Amino acid sequence: MEPSGSRSVDLAGAGTKLASNRRARALLRTRLAESEFERAIASLRAGDFNGELGARVHDILHDEIHDNATEYWIGTIGGKLSGHPVRVCGYGGVYLIWAMDWGVFGYFLSREDAVSFVRFHWDDVSGGYVRR
């Protein structure tokens, strides 16, 4: 059985967290026209990326999260000597998993959910939280 709450969401499912995050809001404010900003925030809260504005907001946030997320958990899949690196990274309260040879996995609404996903879906996982 999969751990409770460890399922990923798409970017629309993470919209509410991003809509209330200062960093994400500041990014959108700089990248969108003033007249588009409030509509973009309302769309995020609704989890709606429809239309041209929705597609732009999706692309802006996707790129920002993938390029500028902070590492919160670092580990190895398959044993320390021959294993593959895996990372849980976060931006604005939204977390993603990056695993060498497997790529990026979804978005999660907590670090713990992302780490639980890693531990459930792969064998011989070791790692720990990054001290901040």
LUMDOLUM-449017 format. One record per atom (N, C-alpha, C, O): z, y, x; atom name; chain; residue number from 1. Coordinates in Angstrom, 2 decimals. Atoms other than C-alpha are relative to their C-alpha. Example, Ala and Ser with C-alpha at 12.3 -4.5 7.8 and 13.67 -1.06 7.14 Angstrom:
BEGIN
SITE        c3        c2        c1   site   unit   pos
SITE      0.00     -1.19      0.89      N      A     1
SITE      7.80     -4.50     12.30     CA      A     1
SITE      0.00      1.20      0.90      C      A     1
SITE      0.66      1.18      1.94      O      A     1
SITE     -0.06     -1.19     -0.82      N      A     2
SITE      7.14     -1.06     13.67     CA      A     2
SITE      0.73      1.09     -0.77      C      A     2
SITE      0.90      2.20     -0.26      O      A     2
//
This chain:
BEGIN
SITE        c3        c2        c1   site   unit   pos
SITE      0.00     -1.18      0.84      N      A     1
SITE      0.00      0.00      0.00     CA      A     1
SITE      0.00      1.24      0.88      C      A     1
SITE      0.75      1.33      1.86      O      A     1
SITE      0.09     -1.24     -0.76      N      A     2
SITE     -0.94      3.44      1.29     CA      A     2
SITE      1.24      0.86     -0.26      C      A     2
SITE      1.73      0.93     -1.39      O      A     2
SITE     -1.17     -0.85      0.18      N      A     3
SITE      1.97      5.81      1.91     CA      A     3
SITE     -0.25      1.09     -1.04      C      A     3
SITE     -1.34      1.66     -1.10      O      A     3
SITE      0.11     -1.02      1.04      N      A     4
SITE      2.60      8.18     -0.98     CA      A     4
SITE     -0.36      1.35      0.59      C      A     4
SITE      0.25      1.79      1.57      O      A     4
SITE      0.35     -1.35     -0.43      N      A     5
SITE      0.90     11.55     -0.54     CA      A     5
SITE     -0.83      0.08      1.26      C      A     5
SITE     -1.10      1.18      1.73      O      A     5
SITE      0.71     -0.07     -1.27      N      A     6
SITE     -1.06     10.56      2.56     CA      A     6
SITE     -1.52     -0.01     -0.18      C      A     6
SITE     -2.25     -0.17      0.80      O      A     6
SITE      1.44     -0.06      0.22      N      A     7
SITE     -4.49     10.76      0.95     CA      A     7
SITE     -0.53      1.39      0.34      C      A     7
SITE      0.14      2.40      0.15      O      A     7
SITE      0.60     -1.29     -0.36      N      A     8
SITE     -6.82     13.44      2.15     CA      A     8
SITE     -0.56      0.68     -1.26      C      A     8
SITE     -0.78      0.05     -2.29      O      A     8
SITE      0.65     -0.80      1.04      N      A     9
SITE     -8.24     16.21     -0.02     CA      A     9
SITE     -1.23      0.64      0.64      C      A     9
SITE     -1.34      0.70      1.87      O      A     9
SITE      1.10     -0.76     -0.57      N      A    10
SITE    -11.48     18.09      0.37     CA      A    10
SITE      0.45      1.45      0.17      C      A    10
SITE      1.58      1.80     -0.18      O      A    10
SITE     -0.39     -1.38     -0.26      N      A    11
SITE    -11.51     21.75      1.33     CA      A    11
SITE      0.35      0.73     -1.30      C      A    11
SITE      1.23      1.59     -1.31      O      A    11
SITE     -0.33     -0.61      1.30      N      A    12
SITE    -11.51     22.75     -2.34     CA      A    12
SITE      1.42     -0.37     -0.42      C      A    12
SITE      2.12      0.45     -1.00      O      A    12
SITE     -1.34      0.44      0.32      N      A    13
SITE     -8.33     20.72     -2.79     CA      A    13
SITE      1.08      0.72      0.81      C      A    13
SITE      2.24      0.75      0.42      O      A    13
SITE     -0.92     -0.77     -0.84      N      A    14
SITE     -6.73     22.77     -0.01     CA      A    14
SITE     -0.08      1.49     -0.30      C      A    14
SITE      0.61      2.29      0.34      O      A    14
SITE      0.26     -1.41      0.30      N      A    15
SITE     -7.89     26.04     -1.56     CA      A    15
SITE      1.22      0.83     -0.34      C      A    15
SITE      1.33      1.98      0.09      O      A    15
SITE     -1.19     -0.75      0.41      N      A    16
SITE     -4.55     27.06     -3.08     CA      A    16
SITE      0.83      0.40      1.21      C      A    16
SITE      1.29      1.54      1.30      O      A    16
SITE     -0.77     -0.33     -1.21      N      A    17
SITE     -2.77     26.86      0.28     CA      A    17
SITE     -0.72      1.08      0.81      C      A    17
SITE     -0.09      2.02      1.30      O      A    17
SITE      0.76     -0.96     -0.80      N      A    18
SITE     -5.55     28.75      2.04     CA      A    18
SITE     -0.04      1.37     -0.67      C      A    18
SITE     -0.01      2.40      0.01      O      A    18
SITE      0.06     -1.28      0.73      N      A    19
SITE     -5.70     31.43     -0.68     CA      A    19
SITE      1.28      0.81      0.19      C      A    19
SITE      1.24      2.03      0.10      O      A    19
SITE     -1.26     -0.72     -0.18      N      A    20
SITE     -2.04     32.29     -0.04     CA      A    20
SITE      0.39      0.16      1.47      C      A    20
SITE      1.45      0.72      1.77      O      A    20
SITE     -0.31     -0.10     -1.42      N      A    21
SITE     -2.18     32.08      3.75     CA      A    21
SITE     -0.51      1.32      0.58      C      A    21
SITE     -1.67      1.68      0.41      O      A    21
SITE      0.37     -1.33     -0.55      N      A    22
SITE     -2.17     35.46      5.55     CA      A    22
SITE     -1.16     -0.08      0.97      C      A    22
SITE     -2.06      0.76      0.94      O      A    22
SITE      1.06      0.12     -1.01      N      A    23
SITE     -4.37     34.26      8.40     CA      A    23
SITE     -1.36     -0.27     -0.64      C      A    23
SITE     -2.36      0.35     -0.27      O      A    23
SITE      1.26      0.31      0.69      N      A    24
SITE     -7.04     32.78      6.11     CA      A    24
SITE     -0.48      1.20     -0.81      C      A    24
SITE     -1.67      1.50     -0.84      O      A    24
SITE      0.36     -1.19      0.78      N      A    25
SITE     -6.95     35.85      3.86     CA      A    25
SITE     -0.55      1.10      0.90      C      A    25
SITE     -1.53      1.76      0.55      O      A    25
SITE      0.47     -1.02     -0.94      N      A    26
SITE     -7.34     38.18      6.85     CA      A    26
SITE     -1.41     -0.34      0.50      C      A    26
SITE     -2.25      0.55      0.63      O      A    26
SITE      1.33      0.43     -0.44      N      A    27
SITE    -10.32     36.15      8.06     CA      A    27
SITE     -1.03      0.31     -1.07      C      A    27
SITE     -2.08      0.90     -0.78      O      A    27
SITE      0.96     -0.25      1.08      N      A    28
SITE    -12.03     36.32      4.68     CA      A    28
SITE     -0.20      1.49     -0.24      C      A    28
SITE     -1.31      1.92     -0.54      O      A    28
SITE      0.13     -1.45      0.18      N      A    29
SITE    -11.30     40.03      4.40     CA      A    29
SITE     -0.96      0.61      1.03      C      A    29
SITE     -1.68      1.56      0.72      O      A    29
SITE      0.88     -0.54     -1.04      N      A    30
SITE    -13.14     40.64      7.68     CA      A    30
SITE     -1.43     -0.53     -0.12      C      A    30
SITE     -2.37      0.11      0.36      O      A    30
SITE      1.32      0.62      0.05      N      A    31
SITE    -16.07     38.34      6.87     CA      A    31
SITE     -0.75      0.24     -1.30      C      A    31
SITE     -1.96     -0.01     -1.37      O      A    31
SITE      0.62     -0.22      1.30      N      A    32
SITE    -16.75     39.29      3.24     CA      A    32
SITE      0.03      1.47     -0.36      C      A    32
SITE      0.87      2.23      0.12      O      A    32
SITE     -0.01     -1.36      0.53      N      A    33
SITE    -17.64     42.50      1.51     CA      A    33
SITE      1.26      0.18     -0.86      C      A    33
SITE      1.76     -0.78     -1.45      O      A    33
SITE     -1.21     -0.27      0.77      N      A    34
SITE    -14.68     44.17     -0.19     CA      A    34
SITE     -0.13     -0.48     -1.45      C      A    34
SITE      0.82     -1.00     -2.03      O      A    34
SITE      0.22      0.41      1.39      N      A    35
SITE    -16.21     43.48     -3.60     CA      A    35
SITE      0.02     -1.52     -0.17      C      A    35
SITE      0.22     -2.00     -1.29      O      A    35
SITE      0.02      1.47      0.07      N      A    36
SITE    -16.41     39.74     -2.78     CA      A    36
SITE      1.37     -0.62      0.26      C      A    36
SITE      1.63     -1.75     -0.16      O      A    36
SITE     -1.26      0.58     -0.46      N      A    37
SITE    -12.92     39.27     -1.37     CA      A    37
SITE      0.86     -0.54     -1.14      C      A    37
SITE      1.27     -1.71     -1.09      O      A    37
SITE     -0.86      0.46      1.10      N      A    38
SITE    -10.92     39.07     -4.63     CA      A    38
SITE     -0.63     -1.16     -0.77      C      A    38
SITE      0.08     -2.06     -1.21      O      A    38
SITE      0.67      1.13      0.66      N      A    39
SITE    -13.53     36.80     -6.23     CA      A    39
SITE      0.12     -1.25      0.85      C      A    39
SITE      0.29     -2.35      0.32      O      A    39
SITE     -0.14      1.15     -0.90      N      A    40
SITE    -13.35     34.56     -3.17     CA      A    40
SITE      1.40     -0.59     -0.08      C      A    40
SITE      1.55     -1.81     -0.12      O      A    40
SITE     -1.39      0.48      0.10      N      A    41
SITE     -9.54     34.33     -3.38     CA      A    41
SITE      0.21     -0.71     -1.34      C      A    41
SITE      0.85     -1.76     -1.39      O      A    41
SITE     -0.12      0.65      1.32      N      A    42
SITE     -9.74     33.53     -7.12     CA      A    42
SITE     -0.70     -1.35      0.00      C      A    42
SITE     -0.20     -2.31     -0.59      O      A    42
SITE      0.72      1.27     -0.10      N      A    43
SITE    -12.32     30.82     -6.37     CA      A    43
SITE      0.79     -1.02      0.80      C      A    43
SITE      0.83     -2.20      0.45      O      A    43
SITE     -0.83      0.90     -0.80      N      A    44
SITE    -10.08     29.35     -3.68     CA      A    44
SITE      1.16     -0.55     -0.82      C      A    44
SITE      1.43     -1.75     -0.80      O      A    44
SITE     -1.13      0.43      0.84      N      A    45
SITE     -7.12     29.24     -6.06     CA      A    45
SITE     -0.43     -1.02     -1.04      C      A    45
SITE      0.34     -1.91     -1.41      O      A    45
SITE      0.53      0.91      1.00      N      A    46
SITE     -9.32     27.44     -8.58     CA      A    46
SITE     -0.63     -1.25      0.63      C      A    46
SITE     -1.01     -2.17     -0.08      O      A    46
SITE      0.63      1.14     -0.67      N      A    47
SITE    -10.68     25.03     -5.95     CA      A    47
SITE     -1.49     -0.07     -0.30      C      A    47
SITE     -2.04     -1.16     -0.45      O      A    47
SITE      1.39     -0.10      0.42      N      A    48
SITE    -14.20     26.22     -6.74     CA      A    48
SITE     -0.83      0.65      1.10      C      A    48
SITE     -0.63      1.82      1.43      O      A    48
SITE      0.90     -0.53     -1.02      N      A    49
SITE    -16.87     26.64     -4.06     CA      A    49
SITE     -1.43      0.10     -0.51      C      A    49
SITE     -2.38     -0.02      0.26      O      A    49
SITE      1.33     -0.08      0.59      N      A    50
SITE    -19.78     27.03     -6.46     CA      A    50
SITE     -0.68      1.32      0.33      C      A    50
SITE     -0.01      2.32      0.61      O      A    50
SITE      0.79     -1.20     -0.20      N      A    51
SITE    -22.55     29.54     -5.96     CA      A    51
SITE     -0.11      0.40      1.46      C      A    51
SITE      0.45     -0.24      2.34      O      A    51
SITE      0.23     -0.49     -1.37      N      A    52
SITE    -23.62     31.50     -2.91     CA      A    52
SITE      1.31      0.45      0.66      C      A    52
SITE      1.55      0.12      1.83      O      A    52
SITE     -1.27     -0.44     -0.57      N      A    53
SITE    -20.21     33.13     -2.41     CA      A    53
SITE      0.88     -1.20      0.33      C      A    53
SITE      1.49     -1.24      1.40      O      A    53
SITE     -0.80      1.20     -0.25      N      A    54
SITE    -18.45     29.77     -2.72     CA      A    54
SITE     -0.47     -0.74      1.25      C      A    54
SITE      0.35     -1.20      2.04      O      A    54
SITE      0.55      0.68     -1.18      N      A    55
SITE    -20.77     28.23     -0.13     CA      A    55
SITE      0.35      0.75      1.28      C      A    55
SITE      0.68      0.14      2.30      O      A    55
SITE     -0.35     -0.80     -1.18      N      A    56
SITE    -20.13     31.10      2.27     CA      A    56
SITE      1.48     -0.14      0.34      C      A    56
SITE      1.83     -0.31      1.51      O      A    56
SITE     -1.44      0.14     -0.22      N      A    57
SITE    -16.34     30.89      1.82     CA      A    57
SITE      0.29     -1.38      0.59      C      A    57
SITE      1.07     -1.50      1.54      O      A    57
SITE     -0.18      1.36     -0.53      N      A    58
SITE    -16.48     27.12      2.38     CA      A    58
SITE     -0.37     -0.06      1.47      C      A    58
SITE      0.39     -0.57      2.29      O      A    58
SITE      0.47      0.06     -1.39      N      A    59
SITE    -18.50     27.51      5.58     CA      A    59
SITE      0.90      0.80      0.94      C      A    59
SITE      1.20      0.34      2.05      O      A    59
SITE     -0.89     -0.83     -0.83      N      A    60
SITE    -16.28     30.31      6.92     CA      A    60
SITE      1.30     -0.74      0.29      C      A    60
SITE      1.73     -0.82      1.44      O      A    60
SITE     -1.28      0.68     -0.18      N      A    61
SITE    -13.08     28.35      6.34     CA      A    61
SITE     -0.15     -1.32      0.76      C      A    61
SITE      0.67     -1.64      1.61      O      A    61
SITE      0.25      1.27     -0.71      N      A    62
SITE    -14.51     25.01      7.50     CA      A    62
SITE     -0.12      0.26      1.50      C      A    62
SITE      0.55     -0.39      2.30      O      A    62
SITE      0.20     -0.29     -1.43      N      A    63
SITE    -15.67     26.51     10.80     CA      A    63
SITE      1.29      0.50      0.64      C      A    63
SITE      1.64      0.09      1.74      O      A    63
SITE     -1.24     -0.55     -0.55      N      A    64
SITE    -12.43     28.44     11.31     CA      A    64
SITE      1.05     -1.09      0.21      C      A    64
SITE      1.70     -1.13      1.26      O      A    64
SITE     -0.99      1.07     -0.12      N      A    65
SITE    -10.22     25.42     10.66     CA      A    65
SITE     -0.38     -0.95      1.14      C      A    65
SITE      0.48     -1.30      1.95      O      A    65
SITE      0.43      0.95     -1.03      N      A    66
SITE    -12.27     23.11     12.88     CA      A    66
SITE      0.02      0.60      1.40      C      A    66
SITE      0.28     -0.10      2.38      O      A    66
SITE      0.06     -0.64     -1.32      N      A    67
SITE    -12.58     25.65     15.70     CA      A    67
SITE      1.35      0.53      0.49      C      A    67
SITE      1.56      0.64      1.69      O      A    67
SITE     -1.21     -0.72     -0.41      N      A    68
SITE     -9.11     27.24     15.69     CA      A    68
SITE      1.31     -0.62     -0.49      C      A    68
SITE      2.35      0.03     -0.46      O      A    68
SITE     -1.23      0.66      0.44      N      A    69
SITE     -6.61     24.72     14.33     CA      A    69
SITE      0.89     -0.27      1.21      C      A    69
SITE      0.41     -0.47      2.33      O      A    69
SITE     -1.00      0.24     -1.03      N      A    70
SITE     -3.42     24.20     16.34     CA      A    70
SITE      0.40     -1.47     -0.02      C      A    70
SITE      0.58     -2.05     -1.09      O      A    70
SITE     -0.43      1.40     -0.08      N      A    71
SITE     -2.45     20.73     17.58     CA      A    71
SITE      1.49     -0.09     -0.33      C      A    71
SITE      2.31      0.63      0.24      O      A    71
SITE     -1.39      0.21      0.39      N      A    72
SITE      0.77     19.52     15.94     CA      A    72
SITE      0.50     -1.40      0.35      C      A    72
SITE      1.70     -1.62      0.50      O      A    72
SITE     -0.37      1.37     -0.31      N      A    73
SITE      0.72     15.80     16.72     CA      A    73
SITE     -1.11     -0.58      0.87      C      A    73
SITE     -2.29     -0.44      0.55      O      A    73
SITE      0.97      0.59     -0.93      N      A    74
SITE     -0.99     13.98     19.61     CA      A    74
SITE      0.36     -1.46      0.18      C      A    74
SITE      1.53     -1.79      0.39      O      A    74
SITE     -0.28      1.42     -0.14      N      A    75
SITE     -1.35     10.24     19.85     CA      A    75
SITE     -1.18     -0.78      0.52      C      A    75
SITE     -2.20     -0.23      0.94      O      A    75
SITE      1.00      0.94     -0.46      N      A    76
SITE     -3.36      7.20     20.78     CA      A    76
SITE     -0.11     -1.12     -1.03      C      A    76
SITE      0.89     -1.59     -1.57      O      A    76
SITE      0.28      1.13      0.88      N      A    77
SITE     -4.98      4.53     18.62     CA      A    77
SITE     -0.42     -1.16      0.90      C      A    77
SITE     -1.33     -1.02      1.72      O      A    77
SITE      0.42      1.19     -0.75      N      A    78
SITE     -5.17      1.04     20.12     CA      A    78
SITE      0.70     -0.18      1.33      C      A    78
SITE      0.17     -0.88      2.19      O      A    78
SITE     -0.75      0.19     -1.24      N      A    79
SITE     -2.60      1.26     22.88     CA      A    79
SITE     -0.24      1.12      0.99      C      A    79
SITE     -1.33      1.70      1.04      O      A    79
SITE      0.07     -1.14     -0.91      N      A    80
SITE     -1.89      3.82     25.57     CA      A    80
SITE     -1.02     -0.18      1.12      C      A    80
SITE     -1.65      0.80      1.53      O      A    80
SITE      0.89      0.20     -1.13      N      A    81
SITE     -3.98      2.22     28.33     CA      A    81
SITE     -1.47     -0.02     -0.38      C      A    81
SITE     -2.30      0.55      0.34      O      A    81
SITE      1.41      0.11      0.37      N      A    82
SITE     -7.20      1.46     26.48     CA      A    82
SITE     -0.32      0.70     -1.31      C      A    82
SITE     -1.42      0.54     -1.85      O      A    82
SITE      0.14     -0.58      1.32      N      A    83
SITE     -6.73      3.49     23.34     CA      A    83
SITE     -0.87      1.24     -0.07      C      A    83
SITE     -1.37      1.75      0.93      O      A    83
SITE      0.79     -1.18      0.32      N      A    84
SITE     -8.54      6.37     21.74     CA      A    84
SITE      0.92      1.14     -0.40      C      A    84
SITE      1.84      0.94     -1.19      O      A    84
SITE     -0.83     -1.15      0.38      N      A    85
SITE     -7.03      9.85     21.47     CA      A    85
SITE     -0.15      0.34     -1.49      C      A    85
SITE     -1.22      0.17     -2.07      O      A    85
SITE      0.00     -0.46      1.39      N      A    86
SITE     -6.10     11.11     18.02     CA      A    86
SITE      0.90      1.24     -0.06      C      A    86
SITE      1.93      1.31      0.61      O      A    86
SITE     -0.75     -1.24      0.14      N      A    87
SITE     -4.85     14.55     17.01     CA      A    87
SITE      0.15      0.37     -1.46      C      A    87
SITE     -0.75      0.13     -2.26      O      A    87
SITE     -0.19     -0.64      1.29      N      A    88
SITE     -3.37     16.13     13.90     CA      A    88
SITE      0.10      1.49      0.30      C      A    88
SITE      0.99      1.93      1.03      O      A    88
SITE      0.07     -1.44     -0.24      N      A    89
SITE     -4.25     19.82     13.86     CA      A    89
SITE      0.14      0.74     -1.32      C      A    89
SITE     -0.24      0.22     -2.37      O      A    89
SITE     -0.22     -0.74      1.23      N      A    90
SITE     -3.35     22.51     11.37     CA      A    90
SITE     -0.42      1.45      0.09      C      A    90
SITE     -0.45      2.06      1.16      O      A    90
SITE      0.37     -1.41      0.15      N      A    91
SITE     -4.47     25.89     10.15     CA      A    91
SITE      0.40      0.44     -1.41      C      A    91
SITE     -0.07     -0.13     -2.39      O      A    91
SITE     -0.33     -0.57      1.31      N      A    92
SITE     -2.89     27.87      7.34     CA      A    92
SITE      0.65     -0.97     -0.96      C      A    92
SITE      0.47     -0.84     -2.17      O      A    92
SITE     -0.65      0.96      0.87      N      A    93
SITE     -0.83     24.98      6.01     CA      A    93
SITE     -0.88     -1.17     -0.40      C      A    93
SITE     -0.50     -1.99     -1.24      O      A    93
SITE      0.94      1.08      0.26      N      A    94
SITE     -3.84     22.64      5.94     CA      A    94
SITE     -0.21     -0.74      1.32      C      A    94
SITE     -0.37     -0.11      2.36      O      A    94
SITE      0.05      0.81     -1.21      N      A    95
SITE     -4.10     19.76      8.41     CA      A    95
SITE     -1.20     -0.93     -0.04      C      A    95
SITE     -1.62     -1.37     -1.11      O      A    95
SITE      1.10      0.96     -0.11      N      A    96
SITE     -6.94     17.58      9.65     CA      A    96
SITE      0.29     -0.95      1.14      C      A    96
SITE      1.12     -0.68      2.01      O      A    96
SITE     -0.14      1.00     -1.05      N      A    97
SITE     -7.20     14.50     11.83     CA      A    97
SITE     -1.30     -0.04      0.78      C      A    97
SITE     -2.39     -0.09      0.21      O      A    97
SITE      1.14      0.22     -0.88      N      A    98
SITE     -9.50     14.27     14.82     CA      A    98
SITE      0.30     -1.25      0.81      C      A    98
SITE      1.35     -1.36      1.44      O      A    98
SITE     -0.16      1.24     -0.77      N      A    99
SITE     -9.97     10.83     16.38     CA      A    99
SITE     -1.28     -0.27      0.77      C      A    99
SITE     -2.36     -0.32      0.20      O      A    99
SITE      1.17      0.30     -0.83      N      A   100
SITE    -12.28     10.09     19.31     CA      A   100
SITE     -0.68     -1.26     -0.54      C      A   100
SITE     -0.01     -2.22     -0.92      O      A   100
SITE      0.86      1.08      0.50      N      A   101
SITE    -15.10      7.77     18.24     CA      A   101
SITE     -0.06     -0.07     -1.52      C      A   101
SITE     -0.91     -0.77     -2.05      O      A   101
SITE      0.03      0.02      1.46      N      A   102
SITE    -14.32      8.38     14.56     CA      A   102
SITE     -0.24      1.38     -0.59      C      A   102
SITE     -0.64      1.49     -1.75      O      A   102
SITE      0.23     -1.35      0.49      N      A   103
SITE    -14.56     12.16     14.23     CA      A   103
SITE      1.18      0.60     -0.74      C      A   103
SITE      2.34      0.29     -0.46      O      A   103
SITE     -1.01     -0.74      0.75      N      A   104
SITE    -12.69     14.38     11.78     CA      A   104
SITE      0.19     -0.65     -1.36      C      A   104
SITE     -0.78     -1.05     -2.01      O      A   104
SITE     -0.34      0.59      1.29      N      A   105
SITE    -10.90     13.05      8.70     CA      A   105
SITE      0.66      1.03     -0.89      C      A   105
SITE      1.73      1.54     -0.57      O      A   105
SITE     -0.54     -0.75      1.11      N      A   106
SITE    -10.35     15.15      5.61     CA      A   106
SITE      0.96      1.13      0.31      C      A   106
SITE      1.12      1.56      1.45      O      A   106
SITE     -1.03     -1.02     -0.07      N      A   107
SITE     -7.75     17.75      4.96     CA      A   107
SITE      1.24     -0.56     -0.68      C      A   107
SITE      1.14     -1.32     -1.65      O      A   107
SITE     -1.28      0.46      0.53      N      A   108
SITE     -4.07     17.11      4.25     CA      A   108
SITE      0.87      1.23     -0.24      C      A   108
SITE      0.71      2.24      0.43      O      A   108
SITE     -0.81     -1.15      0.38      N      A   109
SITE     -1.49     19.39      2.68     CA      A   109
SITE      1.34      0.05      0.74      C      A   109
SITE      2.15      0.94      0.50      O      A   109
SITE     -1.16     -0.06     -0.88      N      A   110
SITE      1.24     18.52      5.20     CA      A   110
SITE     -0.30     -0.79      1.28      C      A   110
SITE     -1.14     -1.69      1.28      O      A   110
SITE      0.14      0.74     -1.27      N      A   111
SITE      1.49     17.35      8.82     CA      A   111
SITE      0.42     -1.45     -0.20      C      A   111
SITE     -0.23     -2.37      0.29      O      A   111
SITE     -0.53      1.35      0.20      N      A   112
SITE      3.53     14.38      7.70     CA      A   112
SITE     -0.99     -0.89     -0.73      C      A   112
SITE     -1.12     -2.07     -0.40      O      A   112
SITE      1.02      0.79      0.69      N      A   113
SITE      0.81     13.24      5.30     CA      A   113
SITE     -1.12     -0.40      0.95      C      A   113
SITE     -1.60     -1.53      0.89      O      A   113
SITE      1.06      0.31     -0.95      N      A   114
SITE     -1.78     13.44      8.07     CA      A   114
SITE      0.44     -1.08      0.99      C      A   114
SITE     -0.31     -2.01      1.27      O      A   114
SITE     -0.52      1.01     -0.95      N      A   115
SITE      0.40     11.48     10.53     CA      A   115
SITE      0.16     -1.34     -0.71      C      A   115
SITE     -0.15     -2.38     -0.13      O      A   115
SITE     -0.12      1.24      0.77      N      A   116
SITE      1.15      8.89      7.82     CA      A   116
SITE     -1.36     -0.67     -0.18      C      A   116
SITE     -1.48     -1.89     -0.10      O      A   116
SITE      1.36      0.52      0.14      N      A   117
SITE     -2.59      8.50      7.26     CA      A   117
SITE     -0.42     -0.70      1.29      C      A   117
SITE     -0.96     -1.81      1.24      O      A   117
SITE      0.36      0.60     -1.29      N      A   118
SITE     -3.13      7.83     10.99     CA      A   118
SITE      0.73     -1.32      0.17      C      A   118
SITE      0.11     -2.34      0.50      O      A   118
SITE     -0.81      1.21     -0.21      N      A   119
SITE     -0.31      5.30     11.16     CA      A   119
SITE     -0.38     -1.13     -0.96      C      A   119
SITE     -0.29     -2.30     -0.60      O      A   119
SITE      0.37      1.01      0.99      N      A   120
SITE     -1.49      3.51      8.00     CA      A   120
SITE     -1.38     -0.58      0.26      C      A   120
SITE     -1.60     -1.78      0.09      O      A   120
SITE      1.40      0.41     -0.10      N      A   121
SITE     -5.22      3.35      8.78     CA      A   121
SITE     -0.41     -0.60      1.34      C      A   121
SITE     -1.49     -1.18      1.44      O      A   121
SITE      0.34      0.58     -1.30      N      A   122
SITE     -5.16      2.31     12.44     CA      A   122
SITE      1.17     -0.83      0.52      C      A   122
SITE      2.32     -0.59      0.17      O      A   122
SITE     -1.02      0.86     -0.61      N      A   123
SITE     -3.30     -0.35     14.42     CA      A   123
SITE      0.41      0.56      1.34      C      A   123
SITE     -0.33      1.30      1.99      O      A   123
SITE     -0.53     -0.33     -1.34      N      A   124
SITE     -1.17      0.17     17.51     CA      A   124
SITE     -0.09      1.50      0.29      C      A   124
SITE     -0.68      1.92      1.29      O      A   124
SITE      0.01     -1.46     -0.14      N      A   125
SITE     -0.68      3.92     17.06     CA      A   125
SITE      1.29      0.43      0.68      C      A   125
SITE      2.38      0.01      0.30      O      A   125
SITE     -1.18     -0.63     -0.62      N      A   126
SITE      1.64      5.82     19.36     CA      A   126
SITE     -0.26      1.49      0.09      C      A   126
SITE     -1.41      1.93      0.12      O      A   126
SITE      0.18     -1.45     -0.11      N      A   127
SITE      2.25      9.53     19.60     CA      A   127
SITE      1.24      0.72     -0.46      C      A   127
SITE      2.25      0.13     -0.83      O      A   127
SITE     -1.13     -0.81      0.41      N      A   128
SITE      4.51     12.38     18.78     CA      A   128
SITE     -0.40      1.43     -0.28      C      A   128
SITE     -1.50      1.87      0.05      O      A   128
SITE      0.22     -1.39      0.34      N      A   129
SITE      4.82     15.93     17.55     CA      A   129
SITE      0.03      0.86      1.26      C      A   129
SITE      0.80      0.61      2.18      O      A   129
SITE      0.05     -0.96     -1.09      N      A   130
SITE      3.96     18.76     19.92     CA      A   130
SITE      1.16      0.97     -0.17      C      A   130
SITE      1.38      1.49     -1.27      O      A   130
SITE     -1.11     -0.95      0.08      N      A   131
SITE      6.97     20.92     20.72     CA      A   131
SITE     -0.54      1.41     -0.01      C      A   131
SITE     -1.43      1.75      0.76      O      A   131
SITE      0.42     -1.41      0.11      N      A   132
SITE      6.55     24.56     19.73     CA      A   132
SITE      1.22      0.87      0.15      C      A   132
SITE      1.11      2.10      0.10      O      A   132
//
